[in-house]
Structure formats: structure tokens, C-alpha cells
Amino acid sequence: MLIVSAVFAALIVVTLGVETQLALRGREVVAPDTKTLAASFAAESVDRHVKTLWMGDSTAAGVGASNPDGCLSSQVGSELLDTNAPHGYDMQVIAVSGARIGDVVDKQLPRVAAHKPDVVAISIGANDTIHLTRAATFRDRYKKLIDGLVRAGVSADHIVLIGVPDIGSPTRLMQPLRAIVGLRSRRLDREVRNVAKAKGVRYVDLFHATSKPFRANPSKYLADDKYHPSDAGYALWAKAVAPVVAKAAG
């Protein structure tokens, strides 16, 4: 009983420590109005337009980008355009800064059917890492989200799960908290990978695609708040995400 109490107390201390450092260290960046992120990306002649819906937290909502063109959804669209994709892509964003997996299930999932998306891209897990959402809870809620998307008419192979990034890379957090949340983000990322495999949906290994560059050059890849990706950071993310979105579009 004493061991359980000690572990619980330690988790509270870690959470409070992370939240305190996020509140006190680094400049704040303003979350964009997601309505400004709606955009179309297409060459002059395309066979069809793929309605792509972005769900999740601040990273899917573009926090840290200097303008709408710098956010993740727009940079993925630009990447696809640069590769002469046969389709056009209409991007819609319903992600909300600060969201955890439970928020996506409860508040964003009910909005999906109205958008009638062809592809859904989800970026979630950073806030679950910080607030120490249990891995089993995170996994079960993610499965519930995917089941809900399928019921809303989205085919499983048209769902893209963007893995949890390396939360130990932002310099806004000091050691040893950076190391702790880095391990936690890796743990939740494994759950995303496992859920994708179990449910037959697509997965982007963002952790391994971006961790080293972010740690090596944080001033380039992090926004002014030293926590969210900058335009260059989202460009790096987009290079990993765009090919998977293209496969989901067919």
C-alpha cells in the first residue's frame, strides 16, 4: 500500500513539475483559428479532390506555425502537390489545442460525419504524455475512436494515426523531466503503433523520423515557445506524414 501511495505521489509531482515548467519557461504562441486552416491543394488537372480531416491536439491545429501555410495540414498539402499527386486535397481541421485522447473521442468524433471525409489524420498523445494518461486507457480510447470513425463511414485504410512525437526533445522542459516525458511519449507511441496494427489503419512513425533533428537543432525546429514545432519543424513532420496520407487516399 505504501509503495502504491509513493508511486502515485511521484506521478503527481512529475505532472505538476511539467505543468509548472510549461507555464513559466518560454514564450507563449497563439493557436490559430482552425477555420483559417481550411485549404485546397491541387494541380490544374486532378482526377478528384480528397477530403482530408485533421483531428487531435495542438500539433494538428497548427500551434507554433507562424501562419496557416506553416501548419502541419498545409505543409502536408504542399508536399503532396510538390510530388505531383494525382489527387487534389481539401484540408479541414477540427483539432483543438490541449486535447487528450478522451477529448477527441467525446468532442471531435461527433463532428466527423458532417464533414464526410475521405481520409482522416489524427495527431494526439502529447497532452496524454504530460498528464500521465495510463497506457491502457490511452490504447482503449484510441480503439474506441477508430471504431467510431468506421461507424461514421471512414474506411479503416483511410485512417492515418500520426505517432506520438518525442516529448523529450522540447527545450522548454528541464532535466530530469525531459527524460521522463521522453520515455512516456515513447511508451504511448508504441500503443499507437499497436492500435494501428490491430485495427488495420495506417501509422506514421513520427518519433523516429523527427526525434534526432529536433534534439540536434531545437532552435530551428521549435517555435518561440520552445515546445511546439516551428514552420521548419512542421515541414519535417510533413515529409513523414504526406506519403502515408497519399497511400490512404489511394
C-alpha positions in Angstrom: 0.0 0.0 0.0 2.9 2.3 0.9 4.5 1.6 -2.4 1.4 2.4 -4.4 1.0 5.6 -2.5 4.6 6.6 -3.2 4.2 5.9 -6.9 1.0 7.9 -7.0 2.7 10.8 -5.2 5.6 10.6 -7.6 3.3 10.8 -10.6 1.6 13.9 -9.2 5.0 15.5 -8.7 6.0 14.8 -12.3 2.8 16.2 -13.7 3.0 19.3 -11.6 6.6 19.8 -12.5 5.9 19.6 -16.2 2.9 21.9 -16.0 4.9 24.4 -14.0 7.8 24.5 -16.4 5.4 24.8 -19.4 3.7 27.8 -17.6 6.9 29.6 -16.7 9.6 28.8 -19.3 9.4 30.1 -22.9 7.1 32.4 -24.8 3.5 31.5 -25.5 2.4 31.1 -29.1 -1.2 31.7 -30.2 -3.3 28.9 -31.5 -4.7 29.8 -35.0 -8.4 29.8 -35.8 -8.8 26.4 -37.4 -11.2 28.0 -39.9 -8.2 29.7 -41.5 -6.5 26.3 -42.0 -9.2 25.1 -44.4 -7.3 24.9 -47.8 -7.2 23.1 -51.1 -4.1 21.8 -52.7 -4.3 20.6 -56.3 -2.6 20.9 -59.7 -4.5 22.3 -62.6 -5.7 18.8 -63.6 -6.5 16.2 -60.9 -8.8 13.2 -61.0 -10.6 14.1 -57.8 -10.4 16.0 -54.5 -9.7 14.1 -51.4 -11.5 15.5 -48.3 -8.9 15.2 -45.5 -10.0 15.8 -42.0 -7.4 16.6 -39.2 -8.2 15.6 -35.6 -6.2 15.8 -32.4 -4.3 18.3 -30.4 -2.3 21.5 -30.9 0.0 19.9 -33.4 -2.9 19.1 -35.8 -4.3 22.6 -35.0 -1.1 24.3 -36.2 0.1 25.8 -32.9 3.7 27.0 -33.3 3.4 27.8 -37.0 3.9 31.5 -38.0 0.9 31.4 -40.3 -1.7 29.0 -41.8 0.7 28.0 -44.5 3.2 26.8 -42.0 0.9 24.4 -40.1 1.0 20.6 -40.5 -2.1 20.2 -42.7 -1.0 22.9 -45.1 2.6 21.6 -45.3 1.4 18.1 -46.0 -0.8 19.5 -48.8 2.2 21.3 -50.2 4.3 18.2 -50.0 1.7 16.2 -51.9 1.4 19.0 -54.5 5.2 19.0 -55.0 5.1 15.3 -55.7 2.6 15.7 -58.5 -0.1 13.7 -56.6 -2.9 12.6 -58.9 -5.5 13.9 -56.5 -6.3 17.3 -55.0 -6.6 17.6 -51.3 -9.1 19.6 -49.4 -7.9 20.1 -45.8 -10.3 20.6 -42.9 -9.1 20.9 -39.3 -11.2 20.2 -36.2 -8.3 19.6 -33.8 -8.2 21.5 -30.6 -5.1 22.7 -28.7 -4.8 21.0 -25.3 -6.9 17.9 -26.3 -6.2 14.5 -25.0 -7.5 11.2 -26.5 -10.6 11.3 -24.4 -11.4 14.8 -25.7 -11.1 13.6 -29.3 -13.5 10.8 -28.7 -16.0 12.9 -26.8 -15.9 16.2 -28.6 -14.3 15.8 -32.1 -15.6 12.4 -33.1 -19.3 13.5 -33.1 -18.3 16.2 -35.7 -16.8 13.8 -38.2 -19.9 12.6 -40.0 -20.9 16.1 -41.0 -17.6 16.6 -42.8 -17.9 13.3 -44.8 -14.1 12.9 -45.0 -12.3 10.6 -47.4 -9.2 10.5 -45.2 -8.8 11.2 -41.5 -5.4 12.1 -40.0 -5.0 12.1 -36.2 -2.3 13.6 -34.1 -2.8 13.0 -30.4 -0.8 11.9 -27.4 1.4 14.8 -26.3 -1.0 16.0 -23.7 -1.7 12.5 -22.6 2.0 12.1 -22.1 2.3 15.3 -20.0 -0.8 14.4 -17.9 0.2 10.8 -17.5 -2.8 9.1 -19.1 -2.4 5.4 -18.4 -1.2 3.5 -21.4 -4.1 1.0 -21.2 -6.6 3.9 -21.0 -4.9 5.7 -24.0 -5.0 2.5 -26.0 -8.6 1.6 -25.2 -9.8 5.2 -26.0 -7.8 5.2 -29.3 -9.5 1.9 -30.3 -12.9 3.5 -29.4 -12.0 6.5 -31.6 -11.2 4.3 -34.6 -14.3 2.2 -34.2 -16.3 5.4 -34.1 -14.7 6.7 -37.3 -15.5 3.4 -39.1 -19.1 3.7 -37.9 -19.1 7.3 -39.3 -18.3 5.9 -42.8 -14.5 6.2 -42.9 -12.7 3.1 -44.2 -10.0 1.7 -41.9 -7.3 2.0 -44.5 -8.2 5.7 -45.0 -7.4 6.5 -41.3 -3.9 7.8 -40.6 -2.5 7.6 -37.0 0.4 10.1 -36.6 2.6 8.6 -33.9 3.4 10.4 -30.6 6.4 12.7 -31.1 9.5 12.8 -28.9 8.2 15.0 -26.0 11.7 14.8 -24.5 13.0 17.0 -27.3 11.4 20.4 -26.5 13.9 22.6 -24.6 11.1 24.2 -22.6 11.3 21.3 -20.2 14.4 20.9 -18.0 16.0 17.7 -17.0 15.1 15.2 -15.5 11.5 16.0 -16.6 12.5 16.0 -20.2 13.9 12.4 -19.9 10.8 11.2 -18.0 8.3 12.6 -20.5 10.5 11.4 -23.4 10.2 7.9 -22.1 6.5 8.3 -21.6 6.0 9.6 -25.1 7.8 6.6 -26.5 5.6 4.3 -24.4 2.4 5.9 -25.8 3.8 5.9 -29.3 4.1 2.1 -29.0 0.4 2.0 -28.1 -0.4 4.0 -31.3 1.6 1.6 -33.4 -0.1 -1.4 -31.8 -3.6 0.1 -32.2 -2.9 0.8 -35.9 -1.8 -2.8 -36.4 -4.8 -4.3 -34.5 -7.3 -2.1 -36.3 -5.8 -2.2 -39.8 -5.3 1.5 -40.1 -2.2 3.4 -41.2 0.6 4.6 -38.9 3.3 7.3 -39.2 6.5 6.7 -37.2 7.0 10.3 -36.3 9.1 9.6 -33.2 12.0 8.0 -35.2 11.5 10.3 -38.2 11.9 13.6 -36.3 13.4 12.9 -32.8 17.1 13.3 -33.8 16.8 16.5 -35.9 14.6 18.2 -33.1 17.2 17.3 -30.4 20.2 18.3 -32.6 18.8 21.7 -33.7 15.9 22.8 -31.4 16.3 26.5 -32.3 15.4 25.6 -35.9 12.7 23.1 -35.4 10.9 24.5 -32.3 8.7 27.6 -32.2 9.3 30.6 -29.9 7.6 28.7 -27.0 10.4 26.1 -27.2 7.7 23.4 -27.1 5.6 23.2 -30.3 7.1 22.7 -33.8 8.1 25.8 -35.8 7.3 26.1 -39.5 10.6 24.1 -40.2 9.5 21.6 -37.6 6.1 21.0 -39.2 7.9 20.8 -42.6 9.9 17.9 -41.2 6.7 16.3 -39.8 5.0 16.8 -43.2 7.7 14.8 -45.0 6.9 11.8 -42.8 3.2 12.3 -42.9 2.5 13.1 -46.5 3.4 9.7 -48.1 1.1 7.9 -45.7 -1.7 10.3 -46.4 -1.1 9.7 -50.1 -1.4 5.9 -49.6 -4.6 6.4 -47.6 -6.1 8.4 -50.4 -5.4 5.6 -52.8 
